[in-house]
Amino acid sequence: MRVLYLIHAHEQFSVGGAENAAFSLFRAMQDQPDTECWILAAMHTSQGVLAHGELRNVEGSDREYLIGTSCEWFRFQNVAIGEMKRSLQRLLDHIKPDIIHLQHYSHFGIDVIPLLQTISPKSKIVVTLHEYLALCMHNGQMVTTGKLKLCHKATPLACSLCFPEHTPQEMFLRSHYIRTILESCDALVSPSQFLIDRYRACGIDHPNFVMIENGLPASFDESKREGYSASYSAELNRFGYFGQLNRYKGVLVLLQAVALLQEQGVRNFIVNINGANLEHQQQDFQDEFYTLHQAVKDRVILRGSYRQQDIEALMLENDWLVMPSIWWENSPVVIQEALFYRRPVLASNIGGTAEKVTGLGGNTFAVSNPTSLATLLASSVGNQLAHKELLDAIPPPSSHTTCSSSHNAIYSKILANKEATKDMALL
């Protein structure tokens, strides 16, 4: 079996959960019997490195390629699909893939899917949906543009209220266009059941829509897990935040919760914020962040961005992970990482965060509610019993081997022209 993976950015140039998941799967699949794999990563033309459609090997590898490309963000159409066609044709003629698996369609454009179906008609097309971009124009967040209220279902009228420059008719055509392309694929994959349910509620479904959890890379050494318990503090009062510093990740909710605890005289704890890209956020968010942090700087330490190779040391400096996202999320890799390092998770009670922690090593609090989070933080400090109960509930981690075996099974199913069943989600 010959598999080509497409991803919206290469791990050397972009750090994110989707990139980590794609490259972990790419490497793990190469260990599957009778399997050869390649990966094609988009490089946005705005970086000035590759022209649109320009194809290049990644230095030191004959299995990894870069291609210059970009797309517009209303209908996810490639800005120069003709130039893409010539390069993709050469690559596909060389690889002759049985499976083409898009780990993301952004930058490529969703219209790359019918292009691939045309120039490589014998290949089966698989798409992994890491978020809700196909449903929601608001950066796939599924929250309203004004008051940031959660959306349970995308509809043409509701979407046009968020984006009044587009009529409900235009929103309907956008949805129909994207849905038709996704449903033309041979399989859709999601790392969470919640995302599958949201897509189905919005009219996008598929007989081969399966849940396969992202697997942690081989660098996560299972033999070391028992030793991680020795690194808890005696006070169990260290809370860690890992992720982008933006409004949707809920970092402001965390700072507000800490401020409430300070006002109540609760000061026997610290919060380590490991995050990046604050400088790329809107100025009003930056101003609010720095104002809130100034009030709690004795309790909250800004640790800056981090490299993936540093995650173990940084995670072990905390007793708990806090995941205060105000949007639905899907399957945040940082939750898997925290549970691997045996750090209980305190998360918002919605979407993928709730699905991944409830009864599985975490507690939840009311989303966007600083008071609810403050209460949970205070009750967690020094709570040996609660900490142990959560540790005992942590399931075995999803490894790169488990993940690749599950993907191998769905690939085999669609190559045999068999419809995947719900049992695939259990693989």
C-alpha angles and dihedrals in degrees: 000000000000117000130189118194123202119200131176095236140011118250091235090064105028134040118208145120095259092051092048092048093048096050093043090054092044092055095041093050090058087066091057113103117265092004131129121186139193132179130212116195125193119233112198111238091227088075088069094225103104129025119230109290093007110143124205139170117244106247112264096015135087091189100056126071137179126210128190112234148131139185139204115255105227100068097003092241119164111247093224109017093165092062090047090052095060094051095042091050091056092047095047092047087055098045101031092200123204089199128033108192118190109204086184138000099201113114089015092060124230089259088072085079097066087041091056090046089054101046096037104030095165093057120096114229122222125180127194114208109210096174144352103282092123089058105035130047090197092089089288090288097128090219126113119262095232113041096010092238117168116259117217095186134017113227130171092247095046092046093050089053088058091044107029091177086074121062122225087252091057090048090050092051091048092052093045092049094051094042093051092053096046093047090051090065122097095237141000121210130199130180090218137045089219092065091049090053092050093050092048091049088055094051101261111121139147135189088233098048103135138174116232117168117228111256123228114244123260089259088077100090111209092196091066098054098094091056093058092078090070091068099065116114117244089239096047087218105129117104123189132204119195123182148058117331100235137122096258095056089064099236090141089056088054093051091047090051091052090050090053091052091050090052088053091052095252106140107141096108144063134215121212113203112201107183147120147207098051088136090061094057126095114283095243090057092048091050093049091047094052093044092052093044093051089060094051102030092123089061102032122062119196106217098177128219122336139205122239091243089060096054096098096054092043095047092051090058088072136063096203137024119225118207106180099168116162094203129068097263118193115224109333109208090212089069091057090047093051093048090047089056088046096248113145114231128231106198144167112272096241143087123333094353093059092042093054099046110029106108089350103088105302148082127220136218132195111286117252089005114124091185092056091048092047090053091051093047092050093048091049097054108104092350100144094171096052091044092053094045090054092047090052090053096055109114124218109285121259104248132203088252094054090047095049092047090053091049091046088055095052091045090053091048096054093041087056088049091241123142113244114236132215087263087075088075088065096056 
